Amino acid sequence: MKALLEKSRYLVLLIVLSSFVATVAATVWGVYETVQVLITLFTKYEDASSAVGYFVQLMDIFLMAAVLYIFTVAMYELFVDELDLPKWLLIQNFDQLKTILSNLVVLILAVSFLKYFLERNDPLSTLLYGLAVTAVAYALILYRQHGDSHH
């Protein structure tokens, strides 16, 4: 049973493969959207605020690709084998992974709010959306600080 459980860690390769495919798909999507934005900017330029909105949307897509990539390499490193990566990307435990991912989620929330802010003209809904984003970001920050205080 012990040998079976020790070898079963390689089942995580299914997770790694799936999330790697998702990373590639998100990256390809981001590249496609970048081309579409450039075409739009050069053929149907409206104004600076719409251009900013397009670029914020691109940041959102590429941040999601980054989250998927970090998750992919972390799962591989935690369960399968070490990778030759920059030091900031070396993840030795789930707490480090949760910290990095929660930081990225907060960043994605901030970008999402900026996108919402640029697209909406309704101050009340923008305020409520901002409060919701703030609450989630604050909860993630508290969660991270709580986890850090126990180590």
C-alpha positions in Angstrom: 0.0 0.0 0.0 2.8 2.4 0.8 4.5 1.9 -2.6 1.1 2.5 -4.3 0.5 5.7 -2.4 4.0 6.9 -3.0 3.6 6.3 -6.8 0.1 7.8 -6.9 1.6 11.3 -6.5 2.2 11.1 -10.2 -1.5 11.3 -10.7 -0.9 15.0 -10.2 0.6 14.9 -13.7 -3.0 14.9 -14.9 -3.6 18.1 -13.0 -0.3 19.6 -14.3 -1.1 18.6 -17.9 -4.6 20.0 -17.7 -3.5 23.3 -16.2 -0.7 23.5 -18.7 -3.2 23.2 -21.5 -5.3 25.9 -19.9 -2.2 28.1 -19.6 -1.4 27.7 -23.3 -5.0 28.3 -24.2 -5.2 31.5 -22.1 -1.9 32.7 -23.6 -3.1 32.1 -27.1 -6.3 33.8 -26.3 -4.4 36.8 -24.9 -2.2 37.0 -28.1 -5.4 36.7 -30.3 -7.0 39.5 -28.3 -3.9 41.6 -28.5 -4.0 41.3 -32.3 -7.7 42.2 -32.3 -7.0 45.3 -30.1 -4.2 46.5 -32.4 -6.5 46.1 -35.4 -9.2 48.0 -33.7 -6.9 50.7 -32.5 -5.5 51.2 -36.0 -8.8 51.0 -38.0 -11.5 52.2 -35.6 -9.8 54.3 -33.0 -12.5 55.9 -30.8 -10.8 57.7 -27.9 -8.1 57.2 -25.3 -10.5 55.8 -22.7 -11.7 53.0 -24.9 -8.0 52.2 -25.7 -7.3 52.1 -22.0 -10.2 49.7 -21.6 -8.9 47.4 -24.3 -5.4 47.3 -22.6 -6.9 46.7 -19.2 -8.8 43.7 -20.7 -5.5 42.4 -22.1 -3.9 42.7 -18.7 -6.7 40.7 -17.2 -6.3 37.8 -19.7 -2.5 37.7 -19.3 -2.8 37.8 -15.5 -5.1 34.8 -15.6 -2.5 33.0 -17.8 0.2 33.8 -15.3 -2.0 32.4 -12.4 -2.5 29.2 -14.4 1.2 28.9 -15.2 2.3 29.5 -11.5 -0.3 26.9 -10.4 1.0 24.4 -13.0 4.7 24.7 -12.1 3.9 24.7 -8.4 1.9 21.5 -8.6 4.7 19.9 -10.6 7.3 21.0 -8.1 5.3 20.0 -5.0 4.4 16.5 -6.2 6.7 15.4 -9.0 10.1 17.0 -9.3 12.1 20.2 -9.1 12.2 22.6 -12.1 14.9 25.0 -13.1 13.0 28.3 -12.4 13.8 31.7 -11.1 14.0 31.9 -7.2 10.8 33.9 -6.9 8.9 31.1 -8.6 10.3 28.2 -6.5 7.5 27.0 -4.3 8.2 24.5 -1.5 4.8 24.2 0.2 1.1 25.0 -0.2 1.4 28.1 2.0 3.8 29.7 -0.5 1.5 28.7 -3.4 -1.6 30.2 -1.6 0.3 33.4 -0.9 1.4 33.8 -4.5 -2.0 32.9 -5.9 -3.9 35.2 -3.5 -1.6 38.1 -4.4 -2.4 37.5 -8.1 -6.1 37.2 -7.3 -6.0 40.6 -5.6 -4.2 42.0 -8.6 -6.8 40.5 -11.0 -9.6 42.0 -8.8 -8.0 45.4 -9.0 -7.7 45.1 -12.8 -11.3 43.9 -13.0 -12.5 46.9 -11.0 -10.5 49.3 -13.2 -12.2 47.6 -16.2 -15.6 47.9 -14.6 -14.9 51.5 -13.7 -14.0 52.4 -17.2 -17.1 50.7 -18.7 -19.8 51.9 -16.4 -21.4 55.3 -15.9 -23.5 54.2 -12.9 -21.8 55.5 -9.7 -23.9 53.4 -7.3 -23.1 50.1 -9.1 -19.5 51.0 -9.4 -19.3 51.8 -5.7 -21.0 48.5 -4.8 -18.7 46.6 -7.1 -15.7 48.4 -5.6 -16.9 47.5 -2.1 -17.3 43.8 -3.1 -13.8 43.7 -4.6 -12.4 45.4 -1.5 -14.1 42.9 0.8 -12.7 39.9 -1.2 -9.2 41.5 -1.4 -9.3 42.3 2.3 -10.3 38.7 3.2 -7.5 37.3 1.1 -5.0 39.7 2.7 -6.2 38.7 6.2 -6.1 35.0 5.3 -2.5 35.4 4.1 -1.5 37.3 7.2 -3.2 34.8 9.4 -1.3 32.0 7.7 2.0 33.8 7.9 1.6 34.4 11.7 1.5 30.7 12.3 4.9 30.0 10.8 
